[in-house]
Amino acid sequence: MDMNTFFNDLQSKINQAIENSPAKDIEKNVKSMMTQGFARLDLVTREEFDIQAQVLAKTRTKLEALEARVAELEARLTADK
């Protein structure tokens, strides 16, 4: 028996033992608990975050344009007096 066969067989037996052990249930329970915990934290997905970042960038651009327009109108009012 060569070393590769030995390690592959060992890995297979370890995986089989884990599948049939309570460790698999513990893993499922921990994942479930973490999912519930994250749900309570009001976290957003990356996709939602990226969308909001785009909306913010567009809003910022519009605000800067409006500020420039107001400054222009104020300058006209001041010049007309």
N, C-alpha and C positions, 0 to 999 in steps of 0.2 A: 504494500500500500504506500503510495507516494504521499508527500506532505499536502499537496493540494486536495487530494481526495479525502485525507484525514480531516483537514480544516473545513472543507465543504460539508462533510458528514457531521462534524461537531456543530457547525453553524445550523444545520438543518435540525439537529436534535434540540439545540437550545431554543430555536424558533418554535418548534413543536411544543416544548415544555412551557414556554411563555404563553402560547395560544391556549393551553389547557390549564393555566394557573389563574389564581385570583388577581395576578398583576394586570391582566387584560381588563378585568372589571374595574380595578382601581384607576387605570388610565381613562376608561370611559367616564367614570364618575368625576374625575378631576377635570376633564374637558367640559363636562356638563356644568359643573360648578363655576368654572371660569367663564363660560358663555353667559350664564345667568348673572354673574358679577359684572361683566362688561356691559350687559344690557342695562343694568341699573345706573351706570355711570354717565349716561347721555352722551356717549361717544358718537362721532360721525364717521362714515366710511371715507376712504381716500377720494373716491369719486365725488361724494357730496362736498368735501372740502375743496376739491379742484374747481367744481362748478361755482361755489361761493366765491372763490378767489377770482374767477373770471368776471362774475357779476360786480365784485368790488372794483376791479380794474376798470371796467366800463363806466361805473358810477364815478370813479375818481376822474376819469377823462372828461366826462360830462360836467362835473363840478368845476374843473379847471377852466373849461370853455365858458361856463356861466360866469365865473369870477372875472375872467378877462373881459367879457361883454359888459358886466356891471362896471368895471373900472373904465371901460371906454365910454359908457353912457355918463358916468360921473364926470369924466374929463370934459365931455361935451357941455354938460350943464355948467361946469365951472367956467369954461371958455365963453359961453354965451352971456354970462352975467357982466 
